Amino acid sequence: MSLTSIIAIYFIVWWLMFFLLLPWGNRSHTEAGEEIVPGTMAEAPARPRLWLKALIAAVLAAFVLLGVNAVVVSDLTFDDLPFPNPLDHTVDTR
């Protein structure tokens, strides 16, 4: 794979992982027992820990990218997968 492809796939996978991780571990101000500052919603996360989630997304995206790169380098095709080919299916028309 070219460097441009690797960067593009990593960026897309990182965004996906980051958005999947955003709701994990969030506690609202009321759940955390903290005072609600006037002008903020009570359901807003008390400590969203975005840097930690971005770092975890980076590590997960690197592992996914390694898997994608392994599949691309191995020259696997859909014909190598053990699924039945719908084009080989014959229909009995009695």
Secondary structure, 3 states (H helix, E strand, C coil): CCHHHHHHHHHHHHHHHHHHHCCCCCCEHHHHCCCCCCCCCCCCECCCCHHHHHHHHHHHHHHHHHHHHHHHHCCCCHHHCCCCCHHHCCCCCC
